[in-house]
Amino acid sequence: MNDKGGQYGQLINLINLWQDFEQEKNENKSLDQFAIWLLTKSNTDQAVFSDQLKKIANIPTEAVINILLLRLARSLELQMKPIFFQSPISYTDYRILACVEARNNPRKVEVIHEIMVETTTATAMMKNLIEKDFISEEQDTEDKRSKRISLLPKGQAILNEKRQQVVAMLPKMYPILSLEEKQNFIVLLSRIDRFFSNL
């Protein structure tokens, strides 16, 4: 009887939490969203990495930001890994193709600058994409020292295929953030990106 009472107590607590969830959420009151909301409200004693950082004496705030951003970037790479596993292109290849499409026949140096990969590595990757007929390389008519990159039909096809898979995965990437929090996050990251781009 006591055990049943304990189970019912947990059930009542869950119902109360659902009521709190309904009051806080005006829309999208699905079980999936409730589970995410519950995780964000959890008072578990289990320490996460960011909690451990706070315990390190005299660690600069900027260092904490750097560490957490690097962890986030690594986490995103791991989430992307299944999409590009046994694929003819890697995630960085995908970024190159997307950059070429968005910029519409950009200079090679523009692509390298945007994807932020070492010049020798990026050049080798683009050479590989050229050999696979995903992109083509032509002399820049305005600057003989530069080359321009174009997306070929085969490259467009694989880009479209992988983009659909990436887009389908996006809602799972930041489920604990509200739309307003995501927009504020973009503003902050854009300010940082703009600062470093102008150095």
ROSETI-765835 format. One record per residue (C-alpha): residue in three letters; x negated, z, y negated. Coordinates in Angstrom, 1 decimal, m for minus. Layout:
<pt aa="ALA" X="X" Z="Z" Y="Y"/>
...
This chain:
<pt aa="MET" X="0.0" Z="0.0" Y="0.0"/>
<pt aa="ASN" X="m2.8" Z="0.9" Y="m2.4"/>
<pt aa="ASP" X="m4.5" Z="m2.4" Y="m1.6"/>
<pt aa="LYS" X="m1.3" Z="m4.3" Y="m2.4"/>
<pt aa="GLY" X="m0.9" Z="m2.3" Y="m5.6"/>
<pt aa="GLY" X="m4.4" Z="m3.4" Y="m6.6"/>
<pt aa="GLN" X="m3.6" Z="m7.0" Y="m5.9"/>
<pt aa="TYR" X="m0.4" Z="m6.8" Y="m7.9"/>
<pt aa="GLY" X="m2.3" Z="m5.2" Y="m10.7"/>
<pt aa="GLN" X="m4.7" Z="m8.1" Y="m10.8"/>
<pt aa="LEU" X="m1.7" Z="m10.5" Y="m10.8"/>
<pt aa="ILE" X="m0.1" Z="m8.7" Y="m13.7"/>
<pt aa="ASN" X="m3.4" Z="m8.8" Y="m15.6"/>
<pt aa="LEU" X="m3.6" Z="m12.6" Y="m14.9"/>
<pt aa="ILE" X="0.0" Z="m13.0" Y="m16.3"/>
<pt aa="ASN" X="m0.9" Z="m11.1" Y="m19.4"/>
<pt aa="LEU" X="m4.0" Z="m13.3" Y="m19.9"/>
<pt aa="TRP" X="m1.8" Z="m16.4" Y="m19.5"/>
<pt aa="GLN" X="0.4" Z="m15.1" Y="m22.2"/>
<pt aa="ASP" X="m2.6" Z="m14.6" Y="m24.5"/>
<pt aa="PHE" X="m3.8" Z="m18.1" Y="m23.6"/>
<pt aa="GLU" X="m0.3" Z="m19.6" Y="m24.5"/>
<pt aa="GLN" X="m0.3" Z="m17.8" Y="m27.8"/>
<pt aa="GLU" X="m3.8" Z="m19.1" Y="m28.7"/>
<pt aa="LYS" X="m3.3" Z="m22.6" Y="m27.5"/>
<pt aa="ASN" X="m0.7" Z="m24.7" Y="m29.2"/>
<pt aa="GLU" X="m1.0" Z="m27.6" Y="m26.8"/>
<pt aa="ASN" X="m2.7" Z="m28.7" Y="m23.6"/>
<pt aa="LYS" X="m1.7" Z="m25.6" Y="m21.7"/>
<pt aa="SER" X="m2.9" Z="m26.8" Y="m18.3"/>
<pt aa="LEU" X="m4.3" Z="m24.7" Y="m15.5"/>
<pt aa="ASP" X="m7.7" Z="m26.4" Y="m16.0"/>
<pt aa="GLN" X="m7.7" Z="m25.4" Y="m19.7"/>
<pt aa="PHE" X="m6.6" Z="m21.9" Y="m18.8"/>
<pt aa="ALA" X="m9.6" Z="m21.6" Y="m16.4"/>
<pt aa="ILE" X="m12.0" Z="m22.8" Y="m19.1"/>
<pt aa="TRP" X="m10.4" Z="m20.4" Y="m21.6"/>
<pt aa="LEU" X="m10.7" Z="m17.6" Y="m19.1"/>
<pt aa="LEU" X="m14.4" Z="m18.2" Y="m18.6"/>
<pt aa="THR" X="m15.0" Z="m18.1" Y="m22.4"/>
<pt aa="LYS" X="m13.1" Z="m14.8" Y="m22.6"/>
<pt aa="SER" X="m14.9" Z="m13.3" Y="m19.7"/>
<pt aa="ASN" X="m16.6" Z="m9.9" Y="m20.2"/>
<pt aa="THR" X="m18.8" Z="m10.2" Y="m17.2"/>
<pt aa="ASP" X="m22.0" Z="m8.1" Y="m17.2"/>
<pt aa="GLN" X="m23.9" Z="m11.0" Y="m15.7"/>
<pt aa="ALA" X="m26.6" Z="m12.0" Y="m18.2"/>
<pt aa="VAL" X="m26.9" Z="m15.7" Y="m19.2"/>
<pt aa="PHE" X="m30.1" Z="m17.3" Y="m20.5"/>
<pt aa="SER" X="m29.1" Z="m16.9" Y="m24.2"/>
<pt aa="ASP" X="m28.6" Z="m13.2" Y="m23.6"/>
<pt aa="GLN" X="m32.1" Z="m12.9" Y="m22.2"/>
<pt aa="LEU" X="m33.5" Z="m14.7" Y="m25.3"/>
<pt aa="LYS" X="m31.9" Z="m12.1" Y="m27.6"/>
<pt aa="LYS" X="m33.8" Z="m9.3" Y="m25.8"/>
<pt aa="ILE" X="m37.2" Z="m10.9" Y="m26.5"/>
<pt aa="ALA" X="m38.8" Z="m9.0" Y="m29.4"/>
<pt aa="ASN" X="m39.7" Z="m10.9" Y="m32.6"/>
<pt aa="ILE" X="m38.7" Z="m14.3" Y="m31.2"/>
<pt aa="PRO" X="m38.0" Z="m16.6" Y="m34.2"/>
<pt aa="THR" X="m34.5" Z="m17.9" Y="m34.7"/>
<pt aa="GLU" X="m35.8" Z="m21.4" Y="m34.8"/>
<pt aa="ALA" X="m37.4" Z="m20.9" Y="m31.4"/>
<pt aa="VAL" X="m34.1" Z="m19.8" Y="m29.9"/>
<pt aa="ILE" X="m32.4" Z="m23.0" Y="m31.3"/>
<pt aa="ASN" X="m35.2" Z="m25.1" Y="m29.9"/>
<pt aa="ILE" X="m35.0" Z="m23.6" Y="m26.4"/>
<pt aa="LEU" X="m31.2" Z="m23.8" Y="m26.3"/>
<pt aa="LEU" X="m31.2" Z="m27.5" Y="m27.5"/>
<pt aa="LEU" X="m33.8" Z="m28.4" Y="m24.9"/>
<pt aa="ARG" X="m31.7" Z="m26.7" Y="m22.2"/>
<pt aa="LEU" X="m28.6" Z="m28.5" Y="m23.4"/>
<pt aa="ALA" X="m30.5" Z="m31.9" Y="m23.3"/>
<pt aa="ARG" X="m31.7" Z="m31.1" Y="m19.8"/>
<pt aa="SER" X="m28.2" Z="m30.1" Y="m18.7"/>
<pt aa="LEU" X="m26.8" Z="m33.4" Y="m20.1"/>
<pt aa="GLU" X="m29.4" Z="m35.4" Y="m18.2"/>
<pt aa="LEU" X="m28.4" Z="m33.6" Y="m14.9"/>
<pt aa="GLN" X="m24.8" Z="m34.4" Y="m15.6"/>
<pt aa="MET" X="m25.6" Z="m38.0" Y="m16.0"/>
<pt aa="LYS" X="m27.8" Z="m38.2" Y="m12.9"/>
<pt aa="PRO" X="m25.0" Z="m39.0" Y="m10.4"/>
<pt aa="ILE" X="m23.9" Z="m42.0" Y="m12.5"/>
<pt aa="PHE" X="m27.3" Z="m43.6" Y="m12.4"/>
<pt aa="PHE" X="m28.3" Z="m42.6" Y="m8.9"/>
<pt aa="GLN" X="m29.1" Z="m45.7" Y="m6.9"/>
<pt aa="SER" X="m28.2" Z="m47.8" Y="m10.0"/>
<pt aa="PRO" X="m30.1" Z="m50.9" Y="m11.1"/>
<pt aa="ILE" X="m30.6" Z="m49.1" Y="m14.5"/>
<pt aa="SER" X="m31.6" Z="m45.6" Y="m15.4"/>
<pt aa="TYR" X="m30.0" Z="m43.5" Y="m18.1"/>
<pt aa="THR" X="m32.8" Z="m44.5" Y="m20.6"/>
<pt aa="ASP" X="m32.2" Z="m48.2" Y="m19.7"/>
<pt aa="TYR" X="m28.5" Z="m47.6" Y="m20.5"/>
<pt aa="ARG" X="m29.4" Z="m46.2" Y="m23.9"/>
<pt aa="ILE" X="m31.6" Z="m49.3" Y="m24.5"/>
<pt aa="LEU" X="m28.8" Z="m51.6" Y="m23.6"/>
<pt aa="ALA" X="m26.3" Z="m49.7" Y="m25.7"/>
<pt aa="CYS" X="m28.7" Z="m49.7" Y="m28.7"/>
<pt aa="VAL" X="m29.2" Z="m53.5" Y="m28.4"/>
<pt aa="GLU" X="m25.4" Z="m54.1" Y="m28.2"/>
<pt aa="ALA" X="m24.7" Z="m51.8" Y="m31.2"/>
<pt aa="ARG" X="m27.5" Z="m53.2" Y="m33.4"/>
<pt aa="ASN" X="m26.8" Z="m56.8" Y="m32.4"/>
<pt aa="ASN" X="m30.2" Z="m58.5" Y="m31.8"/>
<pt aa="PRO" X="m32.4" Z="m55.7" Y="m33.2"/>
<pt aa="ARG" X="m36.1" Z="m55.7" Y="m33.6"/>
<pt aa="LYS" X="m38.0" Z="m54.2" Y="m30.6"/>
<pt aa="VAL" X="m39.4" Z="m51.5" Y="m32.8"/>
<pt aa="GLU" X="m35.9" Z="m50.5" Y="m33.9"/>
<pt aa="VAL" X="m34.9" Z="m49.9" Y="m30.3"/>
<pt aa="ILE" X="m38.0" Z="m47.8" Y="m29.6"/>
<pt aa="HIS" X="m37.3" Z="m45.7" Y="m32.7"/>
<pt aa="GLU" X="m33.7" Z="m45.1" Y="m31.8"/>
<pt aa="ILE" X="m34.2" Z="m44.1" Y="m28.1"/>
<pt aa="MET" X="m37.1" Z="m41.9" Y="m29.1"/>
<pt aa="VAL" X="m39.4" Z="m42.8" Y="m26.1"/>
<pt aa="GLU" X="m43.1" Z="m43.3" Y="m26.3"/>
<pt aa="THR" X="m43.9" Z="m46.9" Y="m27.4"/>
<pt aa="THR" X="m45.8" Z="m47.8" Y="m24.2"/>
<pt aa="THR" X="m43.1" Z="m46.4" Y="m21.9"/>
<pt aa="ALA" X="m40.2" Z="m48.1" Y="m23.9"/>
<pt aa="THR" X="m42.1" Z="m51.4" Y="m23.9"/>
<pt aa="ALA" X="m42.5" Z="m51.2" Y="m20.1"/>
<pt aa="MET" X="m38.9" Z="m50.4" Y="m19.6"/>
<pt aa="MET" X="m37.8" Z="m53.3" Y="m21.8"/>
<pt aa="LYS" X="m40.1" Z="m55.6" Y="m19.9"/>
<pt aa="ASN" X="m38.4" Z="m54.5" Y="m16.7"/>
<pt aa="LEU" X="m35.0" Z="m55.2" Y="m18.2"/>
<pt aa="ILE" X="m36.1" Z="m58.6" Y="m19.3"/>
<pt aa="GLU" X="m37.4" Z="m59.4" Y="m15.7"/>
<pt aa="LYS" X="m34.0" Z="m58.3" Y="m14.4"/>
<pt aa="ASP" X="m32.2" Z="m60.7" Y="m16.8"/>
<pt aa="PHE" X="m30.4" Z="m57.8" Y="m18.6"/>
<pt aa="ILE" X="m32.0" Z="m58.6" Y="m22.0"/>
<pt aa="SER" X="m34.0" Z="m61.3" Y="m23.6"/>
<pt aa="GLU" X="m36.9" Z="m61.2" Y="m26.0"/>
<pt aa="GLU" X="m37.4" Z="m63.7" Y="m28.9"/>
<pt aa="GLN" X="m39.8" Z="m64.1" Y="m31.8"/>
<pt aa="ASP" X="m38.4" Z="m62.7" Y="m35.0"/>
<pt aa="THR" X="m38.0" Z="m65.7" Y="m37.4"/>
<pt aa="GLU" X="m38.5" Z="m63.5" Y="m40.4"/>
<pt aa="ASP" X="m41.5" Z="m61.6" Y="m39.2"/>
<pt aa="LYS" X="m43.9" Z="m63.3" Y="m36.7"/>
<pt aa="ARG" X="m45.4" Z="m59.9" Y="m35.8"/>
<pt aa="SER" X="m42.0" Z="m58.7" Y="m34.5"/>
<pt aa="LYS" X="m39.8" Z="m59.5" Y="m31.5"/>
<pt aa="ARG" X="m36.0" Z="m59.3" Y="m31.3"/>
<pt aa="ILE" X="m34.0" Z="m58.2" Y="m28.3"/>
<pt aa="SER" X="m30.7" Z="m59.7" Y="m27.2"/>
<pt aa="LEU" X="m28.2" Z="m58.6" Y="m24.6"/>
<pt aa="LEU" X="m27.6" Z="m61.1" Y="m21.8"/>
<pt aa="PRO" X="m24.3" Z="m61.4" Y="m19.8"/>
<pt aa="LYS" X="m25.8" Z="m59.5" Y="m16.8"/>
<pt aa="GLY" X="m26.9" Z="m56.7" Y="m19.1"/>
<pt aa="GLN" X="m23.5" Z="m56.6" Y="m20.8"/>
<pt aa="ALA" X="m21.8" Z="m56.3" Y="m17.4"/>
<pt aa="ILE" X="m23.8" Z="m53.4" Y="m16.2"/>
<pt aa="LEU" X="m23.5" Z="m51.7" Y="m19.6"/>
<pt aa="ASN" X="m19.7" Z="m52.0" Y="m19.5"/>
<pt aa="GLU" X="m19.6" Z="m50.7" Y="m15.9"/>
<pt aa="LYS" X="m21.8" Z="m47.6" Y="m16.7"/>
<pt aa="ARG" X="m20.1" Z="m47.0" Y="m20.0"/>
<pt aa="GLN" X="m16.8" Z="m46.6" Y="m18.3"/>
<pt aa="GLN" X="m18.3" Z="m44.0" Y="m15.9"/>
<pt aa="VAL" X="m20.0" Z="m42.1" Y="m18.8"/>
<pt aa="VAL" X="m16.8" Z="m42.1" Y="m20.9"/>
<pt aa="ALA" X="m14.8" Z="m40.8" Y="m18.0"/>
<pt aa="MET" X="m17.3" Z="m37.9" Y="m17.7"/>
<pt aa="LEU" X="m17.3" Z="m37.0" Y="m21.4"/>
<pt aa="PRO" X="m14.3" Z="m34.5" Y="m21.4"/>
<pt aa="LYS" X="m16.2" Z="m32.4" Y="m18.9"/>
<pt aa="MET" X="m19.3" Z="m32.0" Y="m21.1"/>
<pt aa="TYR" X="m18.0" Z="m29.7" Y="m23.8"/>
<pt aa="PRO" X="m14.8" Z="m28.2" Y="m22.4"/>
<pt aa="ILE" X="m15.2" Z="m24.8" Y="m24.0"/>
<pt aa="LEU" X="m15.4" Z="m26.2" Y="m27.6"/>
<pt aa="SER" X="m12.3" Z="m26.9" Y="m29.6"/>
<pt aa="LEU" X="m12.0" Z="m30.2" Y="m31.5"/>
<pt aa="GLU" X="m12.9" Z="m28.4" Y="m34.8"/>
<pt aa="GLU" X="m15.9" Z="m26.8" Y="m33.1"/>
<pt aa="LYS" X="m17.1" Z="m30.2" Y="m31.8"/>
<pt aa="GLN" X="m16.7" Z="m31.7" Y="m35.3"/>
<pt aa="ASN" X="m18.7" Z="m28.8" Y="m36.9"/>
<pt aa="PHE" X="m21.3" Z="m29.2" Y="m34.2"/>
<pt aa="ILE" X="m21.7" Z="m32.9" Y="m35.0"/>
<pt aa="VAL" X="m22.1" Z="m32.0" Y="m38.7"/>
<pt aa="LEU" X="m24.9" Z="m29.6" Y="m38.0"/>
<pt aa="LEU" X="m26.7" Z="m31.8" Y="m35.6"/>
<pt aa="SER" X="m26.4" Z="m34.8" Y="m38.0"/>
<pt aa="ARG" X="m28.0" Z="m32.8" Y="m40.8"/>
<pt aa="ILE" X="m30.9" Z="m32.0" Y="m38.5"/>
<pt aa="ASP" X="m31.2" Z="m35.6" Y="m37.3"/>
<pt aa="ARG" X="m31.1" Z="m36.9" Y="m40.8"/>
<pt aa="PHE" X="m33.9" Z="m34.5" Y="m41.8"/>
<pt aa="PHE" X="m36.2" Z="m35.5" Y="m39.0"/>
<pt aa="SER" X="m35.4" Z="m39.2" Y="m39.5"/>
<pt aa="ASN" X="m36.5" Z="m39.1" Y="m43.1"/>
<pt aa="LEU" X="m39.9" Z="m37.4" Y="m42.4"/>
